[in-house]
Amino acid sequence: MQTIMHPAFQEKLAVLAALLEYSRTLRAATRAKVGAPRYQVVSKGPAWDVVDMATDSVLGFAFSYQAALRFALAMEAGAASKRGLQ
C-alpha cells in the first residue's frame, strides 16, 4: 500500500533534506578549520558511546565515562599520528 503525499509536504521534505546536507557539510568544514575533536563521548543510558563526529557512527562503548574517554583520546591520538604521516 503506497501512501500518496501532498505536493507541499514533498517540497518541504526536499528543502529539509537540502538544509540537513548543508548543515553536515558546514559542520565538517568548521571542525576541520577549528581543529575540533573528531571523537565524542555520548551518554546512552547506562553506557557511554564513542562517536566519530565526521561520520556520526558509534565506534565503541564503555560502562564508565573514564573508560570511554580513554578510548576516545586513544582514537584522537591515532588519528593525529596518521595525519602526521601523510
VMD Tcl script that builds the backbone (N, CA, C; Angstrom):
set m [mol new atoms 258]
animate dup $m
set s [atomselect $m all]
$s set {name element resname resid chain x y z} {
  {N N MET 1 A 0.832 -1.170 0.000}
  {CA C MET 1 A 0.000 0.000 0.000}
  {C C MET 1 A 0.878 1.236 0.000}
  {N N GLN 2 A 0.755 2.051 -0.988}
  {CA C GLN 2 A 1.572 3.244 -1.123}
  {C C GLN 2 A 0.789 4.460 -0.639}
  {N N THR 3 A 1.429 5.260 0.201}
  {CA C THR 3 A 0.805 6.473 0.701}
  {C C THR 3 A 1.157 7.613 -0.231}
  {N N ILE 4 A 0.141 8.335 -0.645}
  {CA C ILE 4 A 0.357 9.485 -1.523}
  {C C ILE 4 A 0.528 10.711 -0.642}
  {N N MET 5 A 1.638 11.410 -0.867}
  {CA C MET 5 A 1.950 12.574 -0.060}
  {C C MET 5 A 1.557 13.838 -0.820}
  {N N HIS 6 A 1.044 14.780 -0.089}
  {CA C HIS 6 A 0.663 16.066 -0.672}
  {C C HIS 6 A 1.917 16.734 -1.244}
  {N N PRO 7 A 1.813 17.371 -2.411}
  {CA C PRO 7 A 2.990 18.005 -3.024}
  {C C PRO 7 A 3.675 19.042 -2.121}
  {N N ALA 8 A 2.909 19.732 -1.291}
  {CA C ALA 8 A 3.517 20.718 -0.394}
  {C C ALA 8 A 4.423 20.033 0.621}
  {N N PHE 9 A 4.005 18.856 1.131}
  {CA C PHE 9 A 4.844 18.101 2.059}
  {C C PHE 9 A 6.104 17.594 1.359}
  {N N GLN 10 A 5.965 17.117 0.131}
  {CA C GLN 10 A 7.124 16.645 -0.615}
  {C C GLN 10 A 8.131 17.773 -0.811}
  {N N GLU 11 A 7.625 18.954 -1.118}
  {CA C GLU 11 A 8.507 20.107 -1.315}
  {C C GLU 11 A 9.229 20.458 -0.016}
  {N N LYS 12 A 8.496 20.463 1.096}
  {CA C LYS 12 A 9.106 20.787 2.386}
  {C C LYS 12 A 10.152 19.742 2.776}
  {N N LEU 13 A 9.882 18.469 2.479}
  {CA C LEU 13 A 10.863 17.420 2.776}
  {C C LEU 13 A 12.130 17.591 1.943}
  {N N ALA 14 A 11.982 17.995 0.700}
  {CA C ALA 14 A 13.143 18.231 -0.161}
  {C C ALA 14 A 13.971 19.397 0.374}
  {N N VAL 15 A 13.299 20.454 0.820}
  {CA C VAL 15 A 14.006 21.604 1.392}
  {C C VAL 15 A 14.719 21.187 2.671}
  {N N LEU 16 A 14.048 20.426 3.523}
  {CA C LEU 16 A 14.649 19.960 4.767}
  {C C LEU 16 A 15.876 19.091 4.495}
  {N N ALA 17 A 15.784 18.195 3.530}
  {CA C ALA 17 A 16.921 17.336 3.181}
  {C C ALA 17 A 18.109 18.177 2.714}
  {N N ALA 18 A 17.856 19.193 1.919}
  {CA C ALA 18 A 18.930 20.069 1.441}
  {C C ALA 18 A 19.555 20.839 2.603}
  {N N LEU 19 A 18.728 21.324 3.526}
  {CA C LEU 19 A 19.248 22.048 4.684}
  {C C LEU 19 A 20.077 21.140 5.586}
  {N N LEU 20 A 19.633 19.909 5.783}
  {CA C LEU 20 A 20.397 18.970 6.605}
  {C C LEU 20 A 21.754 18.649 5.979}
  {N N GLU 21 A 21.782 18.470 4.682}
  {CA C GLU 21 A 23.053 18.201 3.994}
  {C C GLU 21 A 23.984 19.409 4.089}
  {N N TYR 22 A 23.437 20.609 3.912}
  {CA C TYR 22 A 24.230 21.827 4.048}
  {C C TYR 22 A 24.788 21.932 5.464}
  {N N SER 23 A 23.975 21.615 6.452}
  {CA C SER 23 A 24.402 21.672 7.849}
  {C C SER 23 A 25.541 20.687 8.103}
  {N N ARG 24 A 25.436 19.469 7.592}
  {CA C ARG 24 A 26.503 18.468 7.766}
  {C C ARG 24 A 27.807 18.952 7.142}
  {N N THR 25 A 27.711 19.493 5.937}
  {CA C THR 25 A 28.891 19.979 5.237}
  {C C THR 25 A 29.532 21.139 5.985}
  {N N LEU 26 A 28.713 22.062 6.445}
  {CA C LEU 26 A 29.219 23.228 7.167}
  {C C LEU 26 A 29.849 22.831 8.495}
  {N N ARG 27 A 29.238 21.888 9.233}
  {CA C ARG 27 A 29.813 21.432 10.495}
  {C C ARG 27 A 31.153 20.743 10.271}
  {N N ALA 28 A 31.252 19.934 9.229}
  {CA C ALA 28 A 32.515 19.240 8.936}
  {C C ALA 28 A 33.609 20.247 8.575}
  {N N ALA 29 A 33.267 21.256 7.780}
  {CA C ALA 29 A 34.248 22.279 7.408}
  {C C ALA 29 A 34.692 23.084 8.626}
  {N N THR 30 A 33.767 23.399 9.504}
  {CA C THR 30 A 34.108 24.150 10.710}
  {C C THR 30 A 35.000 23.330 11.621}
  {N N ARG 31 A 34.672 22.036 11.794}
  {CA C ARG 31 A 35.519 21.177 12.632}
  {C C ARG 31 A 36.927 21.091 12.063}
  {N N ALA 32 A 37.045 20.988 10.751}
  {CA C ALA 32 A 38.369 20.893 10.131}
  {C C ALA 32 A 39.144 22.198 10.315}
  {N N LYS 33 A 38.449 23.315 10.219}
  {CA C LYS 33 A 39.094 24.617 10.340}
  {C C LYS 33 A 39.525 24.892 11.778}
  {N N VAL 34 A 38.683 24.575 12.718}
  {CA C VAL 34 A 38.950 24.866 14.125}
  {C C VAL 34 A 39.848 23.807 14.747}
  {N N GLY 35 A 39.806 22.613 14.213}
  {CA C GLY 35 A 40.581 21.525 14.796}
  {C C GLY 35 A 39.853 20.883 15.965}
  {N N ALA 36 A 38.552 20.854 15.886}
  {CA C ALA 36 A 37.742 20.273 16.961}
  {C C ALA 36 A 37.992 18.770 17.045}
  {N N PRO 37 A 37.717 18.196 18.202}
  {CA C PRO 37 A 37.909 16.748 18.345}
  {C C PRO 37 A 37.062 15.969 17.343}
  {N N ARG 38 A 37.625 14.893 16.855}
  {CA C ARG 38 A 36.900 14.071 15.895}
  {C C ARG 38 A 35.978 13.080 16.589}
  {N N TYR 39 A 36.331 12.696 17.814}
  {CA C TYR 39 A 35.574 11.682 18.542}
  {C C TYR 39 A 34.930 12.312 19.768}
  {N N GLN 40 A 33.715 11.881 20.074}
  {CA C GLN 40 A 32.971 12.435 21.188}
  {C C GLN 40 A 32.389 11.305 22.023}
  {N N VAL 41 A 32.352 11.512 23.329}
  {CA C VAL 41 A 31.758 10.548 24.254}
  {C C VAL 41 A 30.340 11.011 24.547}
  {N N VAL 42 A 29.358 10.118 24.315}
  {CA C VAL 42 A 27.944 10.460 24.452}
  {C C VAL 42 A 27.278 9.463 25.389}
  {N N SER 43 A 26.504 9.975 26.326}
  {CA C SER 43 A 25.789 9.125 27.280}
  {C C SER 43 A 24.611 8.442 26.592}
  {N N LYS 44 A 24.532 7.129 26.735}
  {CA C LYS 44 A 23.416 6.341 26.203}
  {C C LYS 44 A 22.928 5.400 27.292}
  {N N GLY 45 A 22.082 5.894 28.167}
  {CA C GLY 45 A 21.585 5.071 29.268}
  {C C GLY 45 A 22.709 4.734 30.225}
  {N N PRO 46 A 22.896 3.457 30.542}
  {CA C PRO 46 A 23.958 3.094 31.493}
  {C C PRO 46 A 25.345 3.042 30.838}
  {N N ALA 47 A 25.414 3.196 29.541}
  {CA C ALA 47 A 26.691 3.099 28.831}
  {C C ALA 47 A 27.069 4.448 28.226}
  {N N TRP 48 A 28.303 4.533 27.762}
  {CA C TRP 48 A 28.819 5.717 27.085}
  {C C TRP 48 A 29.299 5.281 25.704}
  {N N ASP 49 A 28.799 5.929 24.650}
  {CA C ASP 49 A 29.225 5.634 23.287}
  {C C ASP 49 A 30.353 6.568 22.876}
  {N N VAL 50 A 31.286 6.052 22.082}
  {CA C VAL 50 A 32.317 6.868 21.459}
  {C C VAL 50 A 31.899 7.021 19.997}
  {N N VAL 51 A 31.624 8.266 19.600}
  {CA C VAL 51 A 31.055 8.556 18.295}
  {C C VAL 51 A 32.074 9.298 17.441}
  {N N ASP 52 A 32.228 8.852 16.190}
  {CA C ASP 52 A 33.046 9.551 15.205}
  {C C ASP 52 A 32.193 10.702 14.669}
  {N N MET 53 A 32.581 11.937 14.964}
  {CA C MET 53 A 31.771 13.098 14.598}
  {C C MET 53 A 31.737 13.320 13.084}
  {N N ALA 54 A 32.727 12.827 12.361}
  {CA C ALA 54 A 32.748 13.006 10.914}
  {C C ALA 54 A 31.699 12.147 10.221}
  {N N THR 55 A 31.446 10.956 10.781}
  {CA C THR 55 A 30.510 10.033 10.143}
  {C C THR 55 A 29.275 9.753 10.987}
  {N N ASP 56 A 29.246 10.266 12.207}
  {CA C ASP 56 A 28.160 10.007 13.156}
  {C C ASP 56 A 27.982 8.521 13.444}
  {N N SER 57 A 29.051 7.765 13.350}
  {CA C SER 57 A 28.964 6.333 13.636}
  {C C SER 57 A 29.554 6.043 15.013}
  {N N VAL 58 A 28.967 5.063 15.686}
  {CA C VAL 58 A 29.440 4.649 17.008}
  {C C VAL 58 A 30.594 3.666 16.812}
  {N N LEU 59 A 31.745 4.001 17.401}
  {CA C LEU 59 A 32.934 3.162 17.241}
  {C C LEU 59 A 33.106 2.176 18.386}
  {N N GLY 60 A 32.506 2.491 19.519}
  {CA C GLY 60 A 32.631 1.614 20.669}
  {C C GLY 60 A 31.824 2.165 21.820}
  {N N PHE 61 A 31.830 1.436 22.935}
  {CA C PHE 61 A 31.110 1.892 24.108}
  {C C PHE 61 A 31.818 1.379 25.351}
  {N N ALA 62 A 31.491 2.003 26.479}
  {CA C ALA 62 A 32.035 1.583 27.766}
  {C C ALA 62 A 30.979 1.853 28.823}
  {N N PHE 63 A 31.118 1.212 29.963}
  {CA C PHE 63 A 30.151 1.396 31.039}
  {C C PHE 63 A 30.623 2.409 32.076}
  {N N SER 64 A 31.777 3.039 31.833}
  {CA C SER 64 A 32.206 4.153 32.684}
  {C C SER 64 A 32.682 5.283 31.774}
  {N N TYR 65 A 32.470 6.495 32.238}
  {CA C TYR 65 A 32.874 7.659 31.455}
  {C C TYR 65 A 34.378 7.687 31.254}
  {N N GLN 66 A 35.128 7.338 32.302}
  {CA C GLN 66 A 36.590 7.370 32.211}
  {C C GLN 66 A 37.103 6.408 31.146}
  {N N ALA 67 A 36.538 5.222 31.083}
  {CA C ALA 67 A 36.970 4.245 30.078}
  {C C ALA 67 A 36.623 4.729 28.671}
  {N N ALA 68 A 35.429 5.286 28.507}
  {CA C ALA 68 A 35.034 5.807 27.192}
  {C C ALA 68 A 35.923 6.970 26.784}
  {N N LEU 69 A 36.250 7.838 27.735}
  {CA C LEU 69 A 37.114 8.979 27.444}
  {C C LEU 69 A 38.517 8.520 27.055}
  {N N ARG 70 A 39.052 7.524 27.758}
  {CA C ARG 70 A 40.376 6.983 27.384}
  {C C ARG 70 A 40.352 6.420 25.974}
  {N N PHE 71 A 39.270 5.722 25.619}
  {CA C PHE 71 A 39.140 5.175 24.270}
  {C C PHE 71 A 39.080 6.298 23.238}
  {N N ALA 72 A 38.294 7.342 23.520}
  {CA C ALA 72 A 38.182 8.474 22.586}
  {C C ALA 72 A 39.521 9.190 22.430}
  {N N LEU 73 A 40.238 9.372 23.531}
  {CA C LEU 73 A 41.546 10.028 23.456}
  {C C LEU 73 A 42.551 9.174 22.679}
  {N N ALA 74 A 42.484 7.859 22.842}
  {CA C ALA 74 A 43.364 6.973 22.075}
  {C C ALA 74 A 43.039 7.053 20.585}
  {N N MET 75 A 41.753 7.129 20.263}
  {CA C MET 75 A 41.359 7.272 18.852}
  {C C MET 75 A 41.853 8.604 18.292}
  {N N GLU 76 A 41.748 9.678 19.076}
  {CA C GLU 76 A 42.253 11.000 18.654}
  {C C GLU 76 A 43.749 10.928 18.393}
  {N N ALA 77 A 44.488 10.294 19.297}
  {CA C ALA 77 A 45.937 10.193 19.132}
  {C C ALA 77 A 46.288 9.390 17.880}
  {N N GLY 78 A 45.536 8.316 17.628}
  {CA C GLY 78 A 45.778 7.530 16.415}
  {C C GLY 78 A 45.488 8.321 15.162}
  {N N ALA 79 A 44.413 9.096 15.176}
  {CA C ALA 79 A 44.077 9.916 14.016}
  {C C ALA 79 A 45.116 11.003 13.809}
  {N N ALA 80 A 45.615 11.594 14.904}
  {CA C ALA 80 A 46.623 12.636 14.790}
  {C C ALA 80 A 47.932 12.077 14.231}
  {N N SER 81 A 48.293 10.863 14.647}
  {CA C SER 81 A 49.532 10.277 14.135}
  {C C SER 81 A 49.414 9.928 12.656}
  {N N LYS 82 A 48.231 9.525 12.226}
  {CA C LYS 82 A 48.024 9.234 10.802}
  {C C LYS 82 A 48.085 10.507 9.974}
  {N N ARG 83 A 47.547 11.603 10.505}
  {CA C ARG 83 A 47.631 12.888 9.777}
  {C C ARG 83 A 49.070 13.347 9.669}
  {N N GLY 84 A 49.873 13.055 10.685}
  {CA C GLY 84 A 51.278 13.449 10.671}
  {C C GLY 84 A 52.108 12.676 9.676}
  {N N LEU 85 A 51.685 11.444 9.359}
  {CA C LEU 85 A 52.437 10.609 8.423}
  {C C LEU 85 A 52.159 10.979 6.978}
  {N N GLN 86 A 51.055 11.608 6.714}
  {CA C GLN 86 A 50.690 11.885 5.321}
  {C C GLN 86 A 51.342 13.141 4.809}
}
mol reanalyze $m
mol bondsrecalc $m
mol representation Tube
mol addrep $m
